[in-house]
Amino acid sequence: MQVARVVVDVPLAHLDRPFDYAVPEKFAETVQAGCRVRVRFHGRLVDGVVWELADTTDFTGTLQPLSHVPSGEPVLTPQVARLVRAVADRYAGTAGDVLRLALPPRRGAAEKRESPTPEALPEPPDPAGFARYQAGPALLTALAEGRPARAVWTALPGEDWPTRLVELCRAALSGRRGSLVVVPDGRDLDRLTAAAQRLLPERSFTVLRADDSPEKRYRRFLAASRGAAQVVLGTRAAMFAPVRDLGLVVVWDDGDDLHSDERAPYPHARDVLVQRAWLDSCAAVVAGTSRTAEAALLVESGWANELVADRAALRASAPRVQALGDDFELARDPAARTARLPSLAYETARRALAAGAPVLVQVPRRGYVPSLACARCRAPARCAHCSGPLGISARPGPGGARIPACRWCARPAATFDCPHCHATKLRAAVVGESRTAEELARAFPGTTVRTSGSTSGVLATVPAGPALVVATPGAEPVADGGYGAALLLDSWALLGRADLRAGEETLRRWANAAALVRPASAGGQVVVAADAAHPVVQALVRWDPAWLAERELADRRELGFPPVTRMASLVASPSALGEFLAAARLPAGADLLGPVPERPRPGQEGERERYLVRVPRTEGAALAHALAEVQGVRSAKKVPEHVRVQLDPLDLV
């Protein structure tokens, strides 16, 4: 008798294991390991995936038969099944949760279509693109020969990184090995796809996009699972793509929070791809303009090698970076410390515009005036009805007037009375990109001003020519020929955040914007409105993200924060957390931090708290197992309240 071991799609932690089902004779030639099935489970028909096929079972009773086999298409390969189990164990989740992230919904029409294969394999790429990096050509050679090289690549300013990443894929493909590249968002994926169309054979790659139609996405997924396309390019969900003969995994800009999935068990693309490289013994590249503490740990541990350019190549590529708070500038312009657009920034923008080049202006906040404060005591302005924050929308009201309104309940605040000092006037606490664009239009009359952000729409590119481009972080368009200058404003809004990763994230956003500027030899200049003595500013001025990442790693090691340790976040009501922690068999030496109040999520009511559980990195697996064990016990007892468990969360404070 043939037995199918099936992982059923039920959201219950105590059922996180395969269940044995008999394979009826009518399905014997259709069912395969990795195909989708329908089974009867506790009296209900549920979906499932065949984890594996066997000839025997340890179950002593009579096995239930498979109810239906919608398709024999093996969508779950053995390699991805092993990865799914590893990710579930790492993040204290279930295989069912991970499978929901890994497998797109089935579409029958897509399965009926054939997946065309490329006619021939490409030749290895020209190593000239990586010649500026120490060991760059050696990395291409290792990929072509199928060796599991691991690297943390810090791209030069102005680097055509999509072309470089596709060259890595081409090197692996020339050696008959597949590649997987994960980028943060659709704009990055568009650039990567354009490079692949130029450098890779037709039909040798497929693109997995979150905004594609379900049928199109499933068709492209099948091109990878069938082995027709050996190169997969995609955003976060592509980290589980079933690439045939995987030889290379790449994550670009791993510090972007878009790489962290918001659905349980909340995996991060970088960590999943590193795990995948280890499981499949393949090459891995963690790449970006900046560097995270996690990437620095990979280098420090010896798991990966640095791929960086020498200082001569860096000086030839980087723009000149100048901080407003340096001693010379303060002596020349004492108001530079407090002015939003000091004379240095104004003159830099004016010269770039006069030279016929566009100027990038990065502001941290979107909207018009997203936050207001009392003009006298500077206390945050709150709504009189719901205590929500007051702001001014980018959309004018009737007659063109902009009236402060609550950002939660949308009630207008025609009058204001500060509860602290009883002042009646408001001031802007934070200025968004729309208001900044208005201010710049008045400062540079006659100059074209474009905005790029979630409020006004994200621009992919802007033409060459004099123009001011105001953008929020991550929405900076690429300029033809590069920007003549970049102004990085409101640095306090980034550096002053109550966030463990504030410095690292600030440098990542600044470096991504500054990398779009022309080299200093072509007149490119970056002005950052921050104190020149700040370590993050120093890292940008010297263009040395590795130094800041190593410093961050050392600080976190001293304080006991990730990635040197592993940390779990537990969120629920006080009573549920008390029951959970009483039942948890935490590793010896685990630190319990908290509780602290937690803001309820949409649809949640009542008081909620959060605990943090910290253990040494070597005890991370034991911590995940202990937390998953408690979730399973609570699930079996049908405890009504769920405790949200998240390993290695990005937001610790």
N, C-alpha and C positions, 0 to 999 in steps of 0.2 A: 504494500500500500504506500502510495506517495503521500507525504505529509508536507504541508505548507506552514511555515512559521510566520505569522502575520503580526505586524504592529498595527493595532487598531487606533483609529483617530478618535480618542476620547480624552478629554482634558482632566484626567484624574491621575495624580502622582503615584498612587499605589498600584496602578496598572501599567507601569512603565517597564514592560517586558513583552517579548513575542508570545503569542498564543498559537497552539497547534490546531490545525484544521485538516481534515481529510480532503484530498483532491479527487472529486468525482471523475469517472472515466471520461465524461463528455468534455472536461476541461484539461485532460492530461496532456494534450498536445499544445494547448494554448498558454497555460500558466507557466511563468518563468520567475526566477528570482528577480525581484525588483519591479514587478508589474503591480498594477493596482487591482484590488479585488473588493467585493462586497461580502460581508460576513454577518451572521447573526450573533449578536453579543448581548447577553442579558435580556434577550427577548426583542432587541431592536436591530434593524439593519443599519450597519455603519460601514464607513469606508475604511480601507486598510491597505497596507503595502506588504507584499511578500518579502520578508527579510531574508529567508533562505528556504531551500527545499531539502527534505531529508527522506530517508526510507523508514525511520523508526521514530517512536515517541516515548517519552517517559510518563505520559498520562495513562493512568490505568483504566479509565472509563472509555466510553464510546465517543469518538471525535465527531464534532459537528462538521458537516461538509461546507465547502465554499459555496456561497449562495449565487454569486455571479462574478464573472471575470469580464469587465468592460473592455479590456484590451490586454493583449499579451506583450505590449510594448514595455521593455525593461527600463523604466525611468530612474530607478535607483541602482546605481552601479555598486559593486562590492566596495570600491574605494570610498565612495561618498557615504555608504552605510557605515563604514568604520569611522569616518569623520563625524558623522551625525552622533554616533555614540560617544565619541571623545568630547565633542562640544557640549553635549548634554551633561556629561559627568563634570566637565570643567566649570560650568555655570550653574550647577545644582538644578538643572532642568530635566525635562523628559525628552525621549526620542521623538515622541509625537509633536511636541512643541517645535523642535528643530526641523522636523520633516515639513511642517507647515511653512517654514521659511525657505526650505531647500527646493521644494517641488511646486511648480506652477500648476494652476488648475488644468485639468485635462480638456482638450478640444478634439473631438473625433475627426473633424475635417482636416486638421493639421496632421494627424497620424496617417491619413490616407495618401498624403503627398510624399513624394520621394525627396530625399535630401541630397542634392547634387554634391559631388566631390570635386576638388581641384584637379586640374589636368597634370600638374607636375609640382615638385617641391622647389622652393627658391634656392638660389645660391646664398652663401653667407653674406651678411651685409658688409658694406664698406666700413672699416674700423675708424675712419677719419673723424666721425662724430664723437667718438669716445676717446680720441687721442689726447684731448686736453685733460683727461682724468687719469691719475696714477692707477695703473692696473685695469684701465677701461678696456683696451684691446684684449687683455688676458681674460676678462670676464666673457667677452663675446666668444673667444675660442673655447672656453670651458663649457658654455652653453651648447655650442655646435657639437662638442664631443660628448654631451650628455652627462657631464659631471655636476654634482650638486653644490655649485658655488653659492655662497650667501653673502650679500652685500647690503650696506646701508649707504645709499647714494644721496649726496647733497648736490643738487643741480646748481650750476652757475647762474647768475643773473642773466636774463635775456635768453636762456637756453630754450631751444625748441624741444621741450621735454616730450611731447607726443611722438615726435619722430624718433627720439632716442629709445623710448619704451617699445615702439614697434620694431626697432632694430634688434632689441633683445629678443622679441618674439620671433623675428625672422631667423636669428641665429639658432634658436632652439628648434624651429621648424625645419631648418636645413639639416638638422641631425635627426629628423623624424620624431621629434618630441613636441608635445602640445604645450600651450601657454595659457595662463589666466591672468588678466590685468583688471584690477578694481580701482575705480576713481570715485571721488566724492559725489559729483552731480552730473546732470545732463550736459551742461556746457563743456565740462572737461571731456565727457564722453564723445561729444560732437567733434572736438579737435582730435581726439584719439582715433576716431573712425575715419576722419579725412586722411590722417597719416597712414592708416592701414590700407586704405584704398589705393594709395600711391605705391606702397612698398611690399604688400603681400599679394600672392596670387589670388585671382578671383575665386570666390567660394571657399577659400581656406580659413576664413574667420567668420564669426557670428557675433552679433551685438545684442546684449540683453539689457533692455531699457525698462524702467518701471512705468513709463508713460505709454508704452506700446499697447495695442489692443491685446486682449487675452489670447486670441487665436495666433496673432503674429509672434507674441512672446513665446508661446508654446512651440510654434514651428521652429523658431530659432533655438530654443532649448533642445529640441529633438535633433537638430543638426549637430549639436555638440555630443549628445548622448549616443548617437549612432556612429560617431567618429568621422562624420563627413567634414566638419570644421574642427580643426585642432587648436585654433586660437579663439579664445573667448574674451571679449571686452565687455565690461559692464559696470554698473554701480553696485551698491552694497549687497544686494541679493545674489549677485553673480558669484559670491565667494564660495557657494556650494555647487557651482556648475560642474556637470560630469564631463570633464575634459579627458579625452582618450590619450593614454601614454603621457601623462602630465610630466613635463620637465622643468617648468618655471612658473612661479607665482609672483606677482608684483602688486604692491599697494602703493598708490600715489597719494601724497599729502595725508599721511596716516594720523596727523593731529586734528584733522577736521572732524567735528562731532557728528557729521552725517554718516561716518563709518560705523557708528554705534547704533545697533538696531533698537528700536523702541518697543519691540514685542518680545515677550518671554521666549527664551531665557536671557535676552539682552546681550547677544554676542557682539564683539567688535571685530571688524573685518581684518584688521592687522593681526590680532591674536589667532583668529581662525586660519588665516593663510600661513602663519608661522607654524601652527599645529599641523596643517596640511603638508607643508614642506617636510616636516619631520616624519609624518606617517608614510608619505610617498617617496621619501628620499630624493627629493627634487630640489632644484635651485630656488632661491628666494631673493627678492630685492625689495627693500623698504626704501621708498624714494620720496623726495620732496625738496622744496626750496629751503625749508627750515628743518629742524630735527627735534623729535620728542625725547623725553626722558626714557621712554620705553625703548626707542631705537638706540639710545646711548647705552642702555643696559645690554642690548644684544651685542653691541661692539665690545663693551667691557668684559662680558662673559666669554668672549671668543667665539660665539656662535656665528657672528657675521664680521666681515671686514669692512673698513671704511672705503668708500669710493668717492674721493674728493679731488679737486684740482689743486695745483700748486698756486702759490701766492701771485706769481707772475700772470698766470691765466686769469686769476680772480681780479687783479687790478685792471687787466685789459677789458674785462666784461662788466664790471660793476659801475653803477653811477656814483657820483659824489654824494655822500650823505652828510648832512649838517644838522645839528640839533639847535633849537632856538635858545636853549638854556646854557650854551657854553659861555665862558668868561668874556671872550671877545665880543660876542653879540650882545651880551647884557651891558657891557661898558658902552657900546655904541647906541643901544636902544634899551634903556632901563625898563620900558613898558613891555618888553618882549615876554617877560615871565607871565603876565596876566592877559595880554591881548590875545584874542582868538585868531586873528590874522595879522601878525606883526609885520614890520617893514621887510624883514628878510624874506618871508613867505610871499609877500606882495611883489617884491622886486624879482624874485625867482620866477614867479608865474608870468610877470610882465615881459621879462626877457625871452622866455620860452615862446610866448604867444607872438612876440615881435619877430622871432625867428621862423614863424610859420609852423610850430609844433603844437600838438594838443597837450593839455595839462590835466593830470589826474588829481582829484581832491578826494581823499578818503575820509569819511566821517563814520563814527561807530554806530550811530543810531539811525533808524529809518523814520519816516514820517516828517511832520512839520515841527511841532514842539511837543514831543512825546511826554515831557514831564515839566510841571510848573512848581514853583516854590513861593513862599511868602517873600515879598520884596524887602521886608525889614529884618526878620529873624532867620530867613532861609530855610524854615521848616517846610517839608514837602506838603504841597497843597492837596487836601483830601475832599472828596465829595461829601456834602452835608447829608445825603440820603443813605449811601451804602459804604462810605469811607474809602471808596476806590480812588486811585490817583487821577488828578486832573491833568489834562493835556489839551493841545489845540490840533485839530485835524488838518491834513493837507488840503482837504476839500472845503472851499469857502461855503458859508451858509447863504441864505437869501440876501441879495443885495451885495454880495461879495464880502460880507463881514465874517470874521473868524472869531467865534465866541468859545471860551474855555468850556470843556465838557468832560464828564466822567468817562474814563476809558473802560469802566466795567458796565455801568448801567446806561451810559450815553445821555444822561440828563444834563442839560446846559447849566453852567454856573454863571449866571448873569451878574451876580454879586458874590463877594467873597469877604469873609470875616475870619481872620486867623484865630484859632482857638488858643494860641500861645501868647500872642502879643496884640491881638485885635487890630492888626493892620488890614487895610482893604485892597492893597495893590499886590499884583503878582509879577513875577519875573520868570524868565525861561531858565529852568535848571539844566535841561538838556536840549540841544538843538539838533533836529534831524536833517536828512539830506535835502528835503524840499525847501526848508527855510534857508539852509546854507546856499542852495542854488539861487534863491532870491537875493541874498546878501552879496554874492559874487557878481550877479548880474548888475547890481548897482555899483559895485567897486570897479567893474570892467565893462563900461557901457559899450554896446555895439558888438560884444563878443558872444558867439554862440555858446549857450550853456545847456548841456545834456545831463540828465540824471539817470542812474541805473540802480535799481533796488526793487524790493518786493512791492513797494507802494506804487512806483511809477512804471515798473516793468524792467526786466533785466536785459541789458544790451549785450550781445555777443561780441561785436566789433564796433569800432568807430573809425571813420576815415582819417587820413592824414590831413593836416591843416589846423589852423589856430582855433581852438575850442577849449572850453572848460568842461570837464567830465566829472560830475559829483557822483560818487558811488559808495555804497556800504560795503563792509568787508565780505569778500566772496562774490560780489557782483561786479567787480572791475572788468570792463570790456577790454579786449586786446586792440591796441591801436596799430594801424598800418605804419610800419617803420619805427614803432615805439613812441612812448611819450617823451616830450622834452623835459618834463619835470613832474614831480609828484609832491603833494602837500599832505602830510599825515596829521590831521587835526584832532583836537579833543583827546589827547593821549590819556588824560586822567580817567576817562570813562572806561578804558581798557585796563590800564595798570592798577586802578583803584578797586577793581572788582574783588569781592570776597570769594575768591576761588583759588584752589590749590594750583591750578594751571594758568593763572592769570598772566604771569610773565612769559611762559612758553607760548600761550595762545596769542598774546600781543605780538611777539616776534614773528610768529607764523603769518599773521594777518599783514603786518608791515612788510615782511620779506616778499610775500606774494604780490603785493602792490608794487614795491620797489623793483621787483624783477621785470616789470613791464616797461621800465624806463630805459632810455638809451644809455650806452656806456658814457663814462665821464669824458672820454676822448671825443665823443660826438656832442658834448655839451649837456649830457643828462645830469640832473641834480635832484636829490630828494631832501626835503625839509621836514623834519619831525618836530612837532610842538611838544617837547618834553625836556626834562632836565638831562643835560649831557652826562652827568655822573651816574645816572641810573644804569644798572647792569644790562637791562634789555636794550637801552639806547646804545650803550657801548658795543653790544653784540651786533647791532644793525650798522653802526658807523664802521666797524672793522669788518663787517660781513663775516661773522664767525659764529654761526648757529651751533656748531659742535661744542664750542667753549661754554655757551649758555646751557646747553643740554647736559653737559657733564657737571656744571655747577648745580643745576636743578637736581640732578640725580644724587649728588653728594648731600645737598640739603635735605632731600627726602629720606635718604638713608639715616641721617642723624636724627630726624624727627619720627622715623618709622612709618612713612607713607608709601603708597604704591609708586612705582612698580617694585620697590625693594621688598615690600610686604604684600600680602593679599588681604583685601578688605571686603566684607559683605555688608550690605545695607538691608535692614529689616524694617518694614513700615507696616503699621496696622494700628488698631486701637490699643490703649494701654493694657487692657485685660487680655487681648489676644497675644500681644507680645510677651506678657508675663507667662502665659501658658506655653508658648512656643519655646522660650528660653529655658523654662523648667524642664522641658522634655528633651532639649538638645544635648547631645553628648559631644561638646566642643573639644577640640584638641587641647592638650595640656599647654598652658601658657598663653591661651587666647585672651586678648584684651577686649573687654566689653566697654564701649564708649557710649554714653547717653544715659537716659533718653533726652531728645530735644523735640520741640513741637514741629510737626510737619504740616504744610498747607494741604488741605484736602484737594484731591483731583476732581475734575468735572464729574458730577453725578454722585459724589461721595458726601456723606454728612457725618457729623460727630467729631469728637476729638481724635486726632491721630498723632502718633509719635514715631520717632525713628531711632533705632540703635545701630551702631557700627560695631562689627566684630572684626578684629585685626589679628592676623597670625603671621609668622614668618613665611616667606615665599615657599619654603620647602614643605610647609604644612597646608598649602593651598588645596591640594586634592582631598586631604582629610576634612578640611572645613566644608568643602562643597559636598562631600559624602554625608557629613553630619546634618547639614541643612536639608539636603534632599531626603534623608531618612525621616526627619521630622515632618516634612511636607507629606510624605507618603503615609505616615501614621495618622495625621490630621485628616487626610483625604479619606482613608479607610473608615475613620470614625464619623465621617460626614459633618465635620465641624463647619458651621455656617460661614464664619469669617475667614477670608483668605489673607495670609501674610505675604506681602510682596517681598521677594528675596531677589537681590541683585548683587552679583559678584563683580568686583572691580568697577563700580560706577564712576562716571566721569565727574559728577557733581558731588563732592564730599562735604562741601560747606555751602 
